[in-house]
Amino acid sequence: MTNTTRCRRTVLSVAVAAALTGVMACGSSDSGEGGGGDPFAALKLADKSTGDADSSRIESTGDMGDLMSIEADGEVDWADGLNGTMTITYTGGQAADQMGRLGITSTEARYLPDAYYADMGDLFAGQYGGKRWIRYAYEDMDEMIGGASGAYVQEHFKSVTPNQSVRLLLASGDIEQVGEEDVRGESATHYAGTVKVADIQERNANLGEEMRAELEEQLKASGITTVDIDLWINDDDLLVKKVEKADTANGVVNSTVHYSDYGVDVSTEEPPADRTVDYKDLMSSLPAS
């Protein structure tokens, strides 16, 4: 495989990793009622309230070791599948170097219920007959990434809400209520804990068997062994900030996300078909390794 081909294959994969990191640590919502004054009850209520909010504005920073550091900003709706638009800026790592070869420092990401679209810029369009958007169908994620990890990413894209971080902290079985703190001008309660995937089965009383099994499967598929989690919940029982550090099979992943404007109207347009190329078609046109 030539260096040019290798670079192009890497760039195509980077766009998927960036899209995943931009809405990192999200998942589907189906929680029971919570309440009361203890941390577990408070977080169960936050799980439900955040999941039921349907949409929010997201501002995030994240890094995946030497691979990628990004900043992401946009709005996402999860009421009926995933819809949203994010601007993803590559701030460091191999991703920034590879994207820089295409003249890309940031890209627009559009999330729709069946696929994710990445705007690859003018230089890419000049090489592919004016097609500047790459379409990544969720149903192709298994083949794209391979094995259980592909299944995890496919499910991640198909059902996204911010409250997966709340569930992760509930799964830790040991939650510290740090105290009241200010998050961008509003009061919020800070909770913290560490979840170990190996301990989830022993500490499932706060999740329920079905939710625990689903969460454990997702974590194992993504190669995560432990996650340090800090959450800030406002007076409306909504998640307004989360910080996560996860040890994975591919290195340490860090992310900080701010959530705001819950219930915001989100409108996402599918890019024009004549300016879009499918990921599978691109890969089949490149020489095989």
HELIX and SHEET records of a PDB file:
HELIX    1   1 ASN A    3  GLY A   22  1                                  20    
HELIX    2   2 PRO A   39  ASP A   52  1                                  14    
HELIX    3   3 GLY A   93  GLY A  100  1                                   8    
HELIX    4   4 GLY A  121  GLN A  127  1                                   7    
HELIX    5   5 TYR A  138  ASP A  140  5                                   3    
HELIX    6   6 MET A  141  ILE A  145  1                                   5    
HELIX    7   7 GLY A  147  LYS A  158  1                                  12    
HELIX    8   8 GLN A  164  SER A  172  1                                   9    
HELIX    9   9 VAL A  197  ARG A  203  5                                   7    
HELIX   10  10 GLU A  209  ALA A  221  1                                  13    
HELIX   11  11 ALA A  273  ARG A  275  5                                   3    
HELIX   12  12 TYR A  279  SER A  285  1                                   7    
SHEET    1   A12 GLU A 176  VAL A 183  0                                        
SHEET    2   A12 GLU A 186  LYS A 196 -1                                        
SHEET    3   A12 ILE A 224  ASN A 234 -1                                        
SHEET    4   A12 LEU A 239  THR A 248 -1                                        
SHEET    5   A12 GLY A 251  SER A 260 -1                                        
SHEET    6   A12 SER A  55  MET A  64 -1                                        
SHEET    7   A12 SER A  69  ASP A  77 -1                                        
SHEET    8   A12 ASN A  83  GLY A  92 -1                                        
SHEET    9   A12 SER A 106  TYR A 111 -1                                        
SHEET   10   A12 ALA A 115  ASP A 119 -1                                        
SHEET   11   A12 TRP A 133  ALA A 137 -1                                        
SHEET   12   A12 THR A 276  ASP A 278  1                                        
END                                                                             
